[in-house]
Amino acid sequence: MNTDYNLYKIFLYLYEEKSISRTANRLYVSQPAISYSLKELENQLGYTLFYRNSKGIEPTMEAKELYNYISTAFNILNDAEEHINNLNHLNVGCIRIGVPSYIGMFYLTDVVTSFHEKFPGITFEIVSKPMSEMVELLETRKLDVIVGTLPINSKKNVTKVTLSKFHNCFAYYKNKMKDVSIENMKDLESYPLILPDQSFSVRLKLDEYMESKNIKYHPVLESWSTEVMLSMVRSGVGIGYFIQEIINQQMDKDKFEVLSFDNNLPDVDVCCVYIEEFLTRATSKFIELLKDKKK
């Protein structure tokens, strides 16, 4: 049955007001229009909803049963409208961000903090997985935006906005590796290296670059986590490969020896990737802030 929404609304008000005149005043329509709508609803449903009495109208047993369902339905609709209104005004919501750990630990902190101060009702979900998995999550609307390094490949029509360019470097802990003697990149072949996992674009670029320079190396540790790499470097396990900004933000940065080789190592282009048609109002605002924070 395809009953007009307005008929149920009139029924709801009639049930609560127990009066055709008060219902008409509440809805700003004429009493004959209310009576006509009630008769139309009763015809569609096939039973009487109200009896007239000296005080106004009295609901039938069928009306009492119907009211339980209609009032619940209208409450749900009102809640839905209120929720959508809150979403539009950024009072509630969640932004799901996919980001590799070597980017997220230093790049997103300030942006998320600024956004949270402005819109405290918005929560964040941060996901760190292989880029191929995060792209799949983006395509299936399980992520709202990816903040990562190029290349980022997708089968869908995604928007990519370059945010920053960072330099990479090798770095070791001076207190733990005291006899290091490196004058050029070829010398890295003689030292244990701690590298990002091979699935990361920053690692793929490094591998391509080293191959072009005919430099062969065998890492002693490959990790998904920048925090793990930093810990291993601090323990003297080997020389790590990082975005230089990460080293610059460490409390003990003076204890790291940075090897940038005159910035000849591949740069990192950090970008945000999203699907325009999937954007929520909150995500759109967050992306605007990302763009404003370009370095």
N, C-alpha and C positions, 0 to 999 in steps of 0.2 A: 504494500500500500504506500502510495506517495502523497502523504498528507502534508499540506502547507505548514511550514514552520510557524507562521503567524497565527494559525488556528490553535496550535498547541500553546503558544504564548498567551493568547486570550484566555484559553482554558485555565492556564496556570494562575493568571490574575483573578479570574472569576472564582476559582477555588479559594484563593487567599482572602479576597475581599468579601465574598458571599453577597455580592451586590453588583447588578449590571450597571447602575449609575456610577458607583465608585470606580469600577473597572474602566468605564468610558472616560471618566475624568483623569484617571491615571495614565491612560494611553492616548489621551487627547483626540478621541474619536467620538462619534455620536452613539447614543444608546441603541438606535435601530441597527447600526453597523455591528455592534457587539452581539445583539440578539441574532442577527443574520449569520454571523460567523459561528456562533454556538450551534445553531440549527444545522449548518453545513457540516460541522465536525460530527455531530450526532448522526447525521445521515451517512457519513462516510464510515463511522465506526459501527453503526447498526444498533445503538442502544442509547437510552436517555442518560444524560450526565447530571442534570440538576432538576429539582422540583422547586416550584415557587411556593413561598409561604409569606406570612405577614411581615417578617423581618427582611425578606429579600429572596435569596435562593439557598437551597440546601443540596449538597452533593449526594448523589446516589452511591450505592456500594461500588458500582463499577467505576464511578469517578474517583473514589478514594483509592482504588487499586491503580487506576491510571496515573493519579497524581504522584504516587511513589516513584514511578518510572520517569515521568516527565520532569519532576523537580530534580531528580538525580541527573538526568540528561542535561538540563539547563545549568545546573551547578558545574558540571564538567565543561560545558561550553564557556561559561563565564571564567572558569579557571584557565581554560586554554587561551581565551582572549587576553586575560591578565598576564599570562606567561609570555605570550607573543609581544605584548606591550612592553614587558620588562626586558625581553630580548632586544627589541628595537631601541630601547633607551639604555641598553648596556648595564642594566641592573643585575642581570643573571646571565649565565652562559659559560661555555667551556671552549677554550682554544686548544686544539690538539696539534702539537708541533713535532715534526720528525727532524732530528738533528744528530749528526755524528758527534761523538763525545769530544773529539779534538776541536770542534767548532763551538759546541754548546757551552763548554765550561768557561769560556771567556767572552764569547760574543753576545750571548743572549741575556746574561745577567742584568745588565743595565737597562735593556729594553723591557724585559719582563717586570723589573722593579718599577720603572716609570709608568708602565701601563697599569700595574696593580694599584699604584697610588692614585691614579686618575679614575679607575673603574674597579673598585675593590670587590664588587660582586662577581667579577669574571674569574673563573679558575683556569688553571693550565694543566695540561697533560703532556709531558715530555717523553718522547719515544726515541730510543737510539738503537737502530738496527742497520744491517747492510743496506746500502742505498737502493738496491733492486727491490728489497722488501718494503722499504718506506715508500717508494714510488707506487708499488701495488696498493699499499694502504691509502695513498692519496687518490688513486684512481677509483677506489671503491668507497670513498668518502669516510674512511676511518681515520684519516689525518686531514687537517685543514690547510697546512702549509709545511713545506720542507725548507729548512735553512741549511744549506750544504755547499759543497764545492763542485764546480763543473768538471766533467760532463755529467749531466743528469738526464737520462733518456726515458721517455714515456711514449706509450702508444696513443695517448690522448692529446688533445690540444691544450698544452699547459703554457702558462705565462712564466717567464724567467726574468727576474730583475736583478742585475748585478748590484751588490751592496758595497763590497770592499775588495781590496787586493792586499794580500799579506805575503810577506817573505817567509821562506822556510829556512831552517838551519839544522845543523847537527850540534849537539851539546853534550858535555859530560860533566861529572861532578869532580871538581878539582881536588877535593880532600880525599877522594877514593881512587882516582886514577891520576897518579902523580908523574908517571913517566911517559906521558903521551907526547909524541912528536909528529905532528901532521902539518905538512907544508902545502899539500894540494889534495884534491879529491882522490887521487890514485892511492894515496897513503891509507885511505879508509879500508882498503882490502886487508890490511894487517890487524884490524881491531874488531872486537865483537860489537855488533850493531843491534840496536833495539828499534824495531820499525813498526809502523802501523800495519794492520792486517792487509793482505793483498787485495781484498775486496774494496778498500777505500780508494777513492780517486786520487788522493794526495800520494798514496803509495804507488799507484799505477803510473802517475806522472814521473815519480822518482825513478822507477824501474826503467821507463822508456829513456829518460835522460841519461842514466848511468850506462845503459846499453849503447847509447849513441857515443859515449865517451870511452867505450870499451873498458869500463870499470866493473869488475866482478866482485860481488860480496855475498856472504852467507850469514844472515842474521841469526843471533843466538836466541832471540825472542821476538815474536810477532804478537801484537795485542790489539783487541778491540777498544781498549780503554786507555785514554791519555793519562789518567791517574795511575794506572799500573805501570805505564812506561816511565813516568816521572819517578815513581817509587824505585823501580829497578835501576834507573840512572843514579839516583841518590845512594843506592846500595853498592854502586860500583860494578854492576853487572856488565855494563857496556855503554856505548855512545848512542844516544837517542836521536830520533829525527822528529822535529816539532815545527809547528808554526811559531815563529820567533816571538810573537806577541804573548804566547803562552808562557815562555820563559820570563819575559819582561814582567809578567804579573805575579810571579812567585815571590813569596816573602824572602826566600833565600837566593834570589836571583844572582847575587854577587858571587855565590859559590859555584855557579855554572860557568863553564868555559864554552862560549858560543863560537861555532865554526860556520860562517856564512859563505866563505869563499868569494868575497866581494859581490855577494848577492847573485851569483851565477846559477844558483839552484832554482828549480821551477817555482814560480809564484803560485799562489792560491787565489782563485777568484771565488769569493763567497757570494752566494745569491739566494734569493727566496723564490720558491717555485710553488705555484698554486693553479687551481683550475677555476677560472673566473666564474663560471656558472654555479659552482658549489659554495662560493663565499658567503659566510654569514656577516651580519653587520659588525660583530665583534672582531672577526678575523680581518675584515677590511680595515678597521681602525688600527689593528695591530700591524698590518702591513704598511699602512701610512706611517706609523711610528718607526718601523724598520727603515723605511726610505729616508725619513728625516734624520736618522742616526748614521747615515752613511759616513764612512771614514775616508 
